[in-house]
């Protein structure tokens, strides 16, 4: 990190968020909004939109974990999405339940380094196929920090 950027941001951008309560989610794509941020250096993660916005260009590491219950889906994908656009080149995990499995609960985790420009944003996204599930936000998390 250059000295000029370090002087503007003496604390390294970082956040860790978890949620409270549960939420039902049906087939489709859903931004996972977690509302308890500890820490949230410089307030760069929004607990109302679920977005982390980069204060300057750099490489950032992100990790997301989502706890699922009452699932009977064809598949479920957890993705870290950049600027509202999904891409298979972005960090993601997929869980294929098949047709003869009776899940009680499971967790899905994804992580990776994403290159961001100033004001780019990332969000944790759940993609659900053919079902309604319960998201246990209190046992889910999303975190990130500047690497270089």
PLY file of the C-alpha trace (Angstrom):
ply
format ascii 1.0
element vertex 148
property float x
property float y
property float z
element edge 147
property int vertex1
property int vertex2
end_header
0.00 0.00 0.00
1.44 3.40 -0.91
2.24 5.91 1.83
-0.32 8.33 0.37
-3.13 5.78 0.68
-1.96 4.74 4.14
-2.12 8.35 5.33
-5.71 8.65 4.07
-6.69 5.37 5.72
-4.47 4.80 8.75
-6.66 1.87 9.74
-6.75 -1.06 7.34
-10.27 -1.57 5.87
-11.80 -4.63 7.53
-15.16 -5.95 8.71
-16.84 -8.97 10.28
-20.62 -9.23 10.34
-23.11 -11.74 11.61
-26.86 -11.71 11.67
-29.70 -11.96 14.09
-32.74 -14.17 13.78
-33.82 -16.34 10.90
-35.35 -15.60 7.51
-37.22 -17.62 4.92
-35.92 -17.40 1.37
-37.48 -18.89 -1.75
-36.14 -19.76 -5.20
-34.08 -16.97 -6.72
-31.07 -14.79 -5.92
-30.93 -13.05 -2.54
-28.42 -10.62 -1.04
-27.65 -11.91 2.45
-27.91 -8.91 4.77
-26.25 -9.42 8.13
-26.86 -6.68 10.65
-24.29 -6.95 13.45
-20.87 -5.61 12.43
-18.01 -6.11 14.90
-15.59 -4.74 13.81
-16.53 -2.48 10.93
-13.43 -0.34 10.41
-14.36 3.02 8.89
-18.00 1.84 8.49
-17.38 0.45 5.01
-19.88 -2.43 5.39
-23.53 -1.34 5.27
-25.81 -3.31 7.60
-28.81 -2.03 5.62
-27.68 -3.07 2.10
-25.25 -5.91 2.90
-22.51 -4.22 0.85
-18.85 -3.59 1.55
-17.59 -0.61 -0.48
-13.86 -0.32 -1.18
-12.41 3.04 -0.10
-9.57 2.64 -2.63
-8.24 0.16 -5.18
-6.57 -2.97 -3.90
-6.78 -6.70 -3.37
-9.27 -7.71 -0.68
-9.86 -11.08 0.96
-13.48 -12.06 1.68
-15.09 -15.02 3.40
-18.79 -15.83 3.67
-20.57 -18.59 5.59
-24.30 -19.31 5.52
-26.21 -21.77 7.72
-29.23 -23.38 6.02
-32.10 -25.40 7.49
-35.21 -27.11 6.10
-33.67 -27.37 2.65
-35.06 -29.52 -0.14
-33.53 -27.76 -3.11
-32.02 -29.00 -6.34
-28.95 -26.93 -5.60
-27.86 -23.97 -3.53
-25.01 -21.59 -4.35
-23.26 -19.08 -2.10
-21.39 -16.38 -3.98
-19.39 -13.25 -3.25
-20.70 -10.92 -5.93
-18.87 -7.83 -7.22
-20.82 -4.70 -8.29
-24.12 -6.58 -8.54
-22.90 -8.93 -11.29
-22.46 -12.67 -10.83
-19.57 -14.43 -12.52
-18.22 -17.94 -12.21
-14.75 -16.40 -11.88
-15.81 -14.89 -8.53
-15.52 -16.92 -5.30
-18.49 -19.26 -4.92
-19.53 -22.61 -3.52
-22.31 -24.89 -4.74
-24.15 -27.60 -2.88
-26.11 -30.10 -4.98
-28.60 -31.93 -2.79
-29.78 -34.33 -5.45
-33.26 -35.80 -5.31
-33.11 -38.45 -2.58
-31.50 -36.63 0.28
-33.28 -35.38 3.40
-31.17 -32.54 4.81
-31.76 -31.19 8.27
-29.20 -28.42 8.14
-25.89 -27.54 6.57
-23.46 -24.67 6.13
-21.88 -23.42 2.95
-18.65 -21.38 2.93
-16.82 -19.49 0.20
-13.74 -17.28 0.21
-11.25 -15.63 -2.08
-9.24 -12.56 -3.04
-11.02 -10.03 -5.25
-9.38 -7.05 -6.95
-11.48 -3.93 -6.36
-11.29 -0.39 -7.69
-12.25 2.58 -5.56
-16.03 2.51 -4.84
-16.49 -1.07 -6.12
-18.67 -3.11 -3.79
-19.13 -6.76 -2.88
-22.03 -8.58 -1.29
-22.78 -12.11 -0.11
-25.44 -13.71 -2.32
-27.50 -16.89 -1.93
-28.86 -18.54 -5.07
-31.64 -21.05 -4.39
-33.14 -23.44 -6.94
-36.69 -24.82 -6.50
-37.51 -24.41 -2.82
-38.01 -22.23 0.23
-35.35 -22.57 2.90
-34.58 -21.08 6.29
-31.45 -18.94 6.57
-30.01 -18.95 10.08
-28.45 -15.50 10.08
-27.35 -15.80 13.71
-25.05 -18.68 12.65
-23.90 -17.00 9.41
-21.10 -14.50 8.78
-19.36 -12.38 6.17
-15.93 -10.80 6.54
-13.27 -9.06 4.55
-10.08 -7.03 4.73
-7.53 -5.28 2.54
-4.59 -7.53 1.59
-2.55 -5.23 -0.67
0 1
1 2
2 3
3 4
4 5
5 6
6 7
7 8
8 9
9 10
10 11
11 12
12 13
13 14
14 15
15 16
16 17
17 18
18 19
19 20
20 21
21 22
22 23
23 24
24 25
25 26
26 27
27 28
28 29
29 30
30 31
31 32
32 33
33 34
34 35
35 36
36 37
37 38
38 39
39 40
40 41
41 42
42 43
43 44
44 45
45 46
46 47
47 48
48 49
49 50
50 51
51 52
52 53
53 54
54 55
55 56
56 57
57 58
58 59
59 60
60 61
61 62
62 63
63 64
64 65
65 66
66 67
67 68
68 69
69 70
70 71
71 72
72 73
73 74
74 75
75 76
76 77
77 78
78 79
79 80
80 81
81 82
82 83
83 84
84 85
85 86
86 87
87 88
88 89
89 90
90 91
91 92
92 93
93 94
94 95
95 96
96 97
97 98
98 99
99 100
100 101
101 102
102 103
103 104
104 105
105 106
106 107
107 108
108 109
109 110
110 111
111 112
112 113
113 114
114 115
115 116
116 117
117 118
118 119
119 120
120 121
121 122
122 123
123 124
124 125
125 126
126 127
127 128
128 129
129 130
130 131
131 132
132 133
133 134
134 135
135 136
136 137
137 138
138 139
139 140
140 141
141 142
142 143
143 144
144 145
145 146
146 147
